[in-house]
Amino acid sequence: MTLSNRYPSVADLARKAKRRMPHFAWEYLDSGTGAERLVDENRSALDAIRFVPDFCKGAIEPVLETELFGKTYSAPFGIAPVGMSGLMWPGAELILARAARDRNIPYCLSTVACETPEEVAPLTGGNAWFQLYPPPDAQIRKDLVGRAWSAGITTLVVTIDVPIGSRRERQLRAGLTVPPRITPLTLWHVAKRPVWALATLVHGQPRFRTLTPYFDASEFKSAGTPVGRIVGGRPDWSMIEEIRSLWQGTLIVKGVMSRGDAERSVACGADGLVVSNHGGRQFDGGPSAISLVPGIREQVGDRCKILFDSGIRGGLDVVRALSMGADFCLLGRAFLYGVAALGARGAAHTYDVLREDLRNNMIQLGAGSIADLKNQTRWHMEEKA
């Protein structure tokens, strides 16, 4: 039986991943914050976007290749940054980087991932992006930006929607600390996942390798303190302007949820925005991310590219986001589900699942191109017919 038969959807990969990951790692990846209302709202809002197909189009073969910031990718989606990816599966960042190269999509490495830009960027075939949580220390900010550029990365994604770490109660109940500490509870969770444990033994314990030059390793005796000190920048717009002045390449601002922040991002020199509510992981009282895309598109027009993340679980969700005005999509959890489920094969298989689902749904709709999706007849179930 082929992978496509055994794991034909992201949901199948998620179920397999849950059986292979320690409980604390699963809770980190899968959880939101608070009552997780916004996680559910993201899903409901995407499901509410329906289409009226155009039939009798003959033999359509959709064109999925997408030009973004002067580079052509094989599909209109890429791999979003996820912190502590190596906790989900040992060496996950390296697996994701190779899939980005082999499938020709971007992979955005997080500041708080478990591998460095110097290690990851060469593996991507020129498809590496770097996500920055702006440190309060100006010298560290400058150094991180310089390291990304020196590694060959030309797209910087600055995250603005984490002024403080959220509570993520499911993670707390699972006993997860940042950085992870060995406790009787975590040892018990690890003992129940021997394949993960062996892979971790071979690869090494997950740690924030990009950030280790900026603190003494002894600081980890106080869990979370050194990482929070380094990346807890609580950015303001002057900081975004400063980063723009330091960065020679493409600049994207991630976490935009209002017309005002979109306009300020453009004024600071952003080439792109990511409309995102952090997948429901930061603030449980906000609106669904997809509901904000049309207004932000109206605000910025063609002055910058609009990317979307938060809740995408399949090719049909990519269709929905593009039809609402996004130029490109990013997926975090979906690709990590694949890696945790299938190891080295997982990221590429996730791409294959998403791409085939996207292609199939575009043919079902009678859409031969991404541009066709933007003109597709949509129906929002929340609206009165």
N, C-alpha and C positions, 0 to 999 in steps of 0.2 A: 504494500500500500504506500502510495506516495505521500509526501508532506502535504500536498494540496488536498488530498482526500482525508487525511487525519486532522489537519488544522486549516480548514478553509476560511476561517474568520479570525479577527482579533479576539473575539470572545473565547474561541477555542484555545488560543494561545494564553489568554489570561488564566483560564482554568488550569492549564498545565503548569504555568508559572507558579501559581499558588501552591501546588503540590511539591514544587522543587525548592522554593525559597523558604528560609526561616521566617517564622511568623512576624518578627519585628521588621524584617526587610520588606515583606509584603505590605504590612501596615504603613510603612513609610511611603511606598510607591503608590498604593491604591487609595490612600485616605485623602479626605479634604480637611476642613477645619470646622469647629463648632458642631452644629447638628447636620452638617453636610447638605444643607438645603440647596446651596448653590451648585454643588456637583450634580444633583438631580435636576436643577433648573437648566443647567447647560445642556443636559441630555434632552429634556423636554422641549426646549426651545429649538434645538436642531430637528427633532422629530416632527415639530409642528410645521416645518417648511415642506410643502408639497408642490408637485409639478404637474403640469398638463403636457403629456408627451405629444410630439409631432410625428405622425406615422407616414408611411409610404415615402420614405426618403431614399429607398434603394439600398445599395451596399455601402454602408458608412464605416469607415475606419478612422476613429477619432485621432486627431493629432494631439498628443499629450505633452510633447516637448514644450518647455516654458522658458522664455528669456527673462532673467531677473538680474538687475545691476550689471548688465553687460556680459552675462554668462548664460549659456543655454543648459538647462537641466532636463533630465529625461521625463520628469513628471512635475506637476505643480505643487509638490509637497517635499518637505525635508524633515530632518530629525531635530527636535527641540532640545534645549539644554535641560538636563535633569541632574540635580545635585546628588552626590554620593552614588552615582551610577554603579560603581564597583561594588557597592554593598548589595545591589540587586543581584548581580552575578559577577564573579571575579573576572577582571579584564574586560568588563562590558564596554568601556570607552574604546578599546582597541578593536573590538568586534564591530562596533558601530562605525568607526572610522573606515574600516576596510569595506563595509557595505556601502558607505557613501561613495567610496572610490569605484567599486564594482558596479553599482547601480546608477552612478552619476547624479547624486542628490547632495545637498549640503548637510553637514553635521555640525551642530553648534555645541561646542564643549563648554560646560559650566565652570565658573570660577571655583566652585566647590565640588567639582568632580574628583575622581580618585587618580587621574593621570594628568600629566602636564601638557600644555600646548606644544612644547618642544617635542614630546613623544608622539602626540596624536596627529598633529598637522601633516607630517610627511606621509602618513598612512592613507590620507584621504584623497590623494591625487589632485590636490588643489581645491578640494571642496570643504575645507575647514573654515568654520566661523568660531568666534570666541565670545562668550557671554560674560559680561562684567557686572558684578555687584560692586558699585563704586566705593572703595575704601575711604574712610575719613582722612587718612594720611595722604597728603598730596604726593609725596615721594613714592609711596607704594602704588598709588594710582598710575603715576607716570611709568613706573617700572613694569607693572602688569601690561599696560598698553604697549610699551616697547617690546616686551617679550613676545607678545602675540604677533606683532608686526615682523619681528626678527625670525619667528618660526615660519613665516610665509603666509600668515593669515591676513586677508584683506577686508574682511567684514567683521565689524565689532557690534555686538548687541548689548546695549546698556539697559539693565533692568531697573525700573523705577518703582515697582509696586510692592517692594518689601522694605518699608520703613522700619519694621521690626518683625522678628520671627513670630509666626502665628502659633497658636497653642497646639493644634492638631492632636486632639484628645486621644484618638485611636493609637497614635504613636506613643503617647505617654502611658496608656494602659498596657501597651506591649513591652514596655520597659526600655524603649530605644532612647539613647542619649546621643548628642552631637558634640564631639565625635563619639562613635560607639565605644562602650566600655564592657569589659567582660564581667558578668554577674552570674549568679546561679541560674537566673531566669534565662538570660541569653544563651548560656551553655546548654540548657535544656532544649531550647528552640533549635540550636545548631545540631545537637545530637540527633534530632529527628530528621535532619536533612543531610545525610552523609555525603551525597554527591557535591552539594554546595560546600560542605566543610572541607572535603578533599581538594576541590578546586581552589578554595581560599588558601589552604596550606601550600599549594604549589605556587600560586600567584603572589601571595603575601596579603597581610591584613589590610583592609581598605583604610586609606588615610588621605588627607587633603594635600596631595603632593605639590600642587601649584602654589600653595600658601606656605609650605614649610620653611622657605627661606626667610620668612618674615616674623617668625617667632621661635622661641626656644622649645624644644620638644618636651621639656619638663612641664610646660604650661598645660599640657593635656591632662595633668592630674586634676585640674579643675575643668570638668567637661563643658565644652561649648564656649568657654571664656575667650580663648585665643582667636577662634574663628569669628566670633561676634565682634571682637575688638578690631579685627582687620577689615572685615567686609561690611560692618554695620554703619554704613556711611550716611544713611538718611539723606539722599541726594536732594539738592535744590537745582533750579534752572541754571544758576551760575556754574555749578559743577558740570552740568551737561555741556555748557558752552566751553568750559575748559577742556573737557575730554574731546570735544569736536576739534579744538585747536591742536590737540596732541596727535589726533588720529588722521592718517593720510588717506585711508581707504573709505569704504562704505560704512556709514553709521546708521544703526537702527535703534530706535527707542522701543523697549518692550514693556508692556503693562499699561498701555494707553486705553482709557475707558471713558474719556469725555472729549467733546469738541474742543474745549479749552486746552487740555493737555496735548491734543493733536496739533492745534495751532502753535502752541509754544514749542513743541518738538520741531516743527518745520522752521520756526523762527531761529531755533538754535542750530540749524543746519542739518537736521536729520534727513537721510535719503529714504528712510522707510520707517514704518510703525508696525508694531505687533499689537493688534487689538486682542487683549487677553485679560482674564481675571485670575490668572495663575492656576487655572484648572480647578478653581474653588478651594485652593489650599491656603489662601491668605485671609480673606474677609468674607464671612458667610452672609453678609447683609446686602450684597450688591446685585446688580442685574446679570442676566446671562450675557456672555461675551458676544454671541452672534447677534443679539438684538441691537448692539451698538454699532455694528459695521456700517449699515447704510448711512447713518448720520455722520459718522466720521469720514466716510467717503465723500459725502456731500460737502463737508467742511474743507477738506484738503484738496479735493478735485484730483488733478493729475500732477500735483506738485511733489508728491512722494508716493512710494509704493505702500500698499496696505497688506500686511500679513495677518493671518488669523491662527490662534490656537485656543484651546480650552474645550475639551470634550469630544474631539474627533475620534471615531472608532471604526471608520470604514470609508470606502471610496464614495459612497453616497453622501457622507458628511462633507467630504471635500467638494463635491458638486454643489452642495448647499452653500458652503462658505463662498465659493467663487461666484455663485449666482447672486449673492447678496452684496458683492462689491469687492471682495478680497482678491488680491493678485496671486497669492501664494498661501500655503498652509504649513504649519509646523505641528508635529506630533511627538509627544514625549513618552507618556505611559505606554502607548501601543508598541513602540519599538522595544522598550524595556521588557514588556510582557514576552515579546518574541525571543529576546536574548535569554531571559530567565527560563523560558520553556525549552529552547532548543540549543542553547549554547552558541557555538561559532556559526551555526547555520541560521540562527534566529532572526537577525536583523534583515538579512537579505530575503528571507521568507516573508517577513512582515511587509517589506516593500512589494514583493510579488503579489501578495494578497490584496494590498491596497490598490496597486496599479490595475490589476485585473478587475477588481470591483469598480474602480473609477471608469475604466474602459467600458465594462458591461453596462453600467448605468447611463453613460453618455449615449451608447447605441440605443438603449431602451427609450431615451428621451428624443432621439433624432438629432443629437448635437454632435457635429463633426469637429468642433474646436472649442477651446476655452472661451473664445469670444462669443460663440453661440450660447453658452451657458448664461452669460450676462444678459442675453435677450430672451431667455426662456420664460415662458409664462409660469409664474409662481402663485401659490395660494397659501397664505398664512392662516392657520386654523384659529389663531387668536382673533383674527379680524372677522367682521361680519361679511358674509358673502354678498 
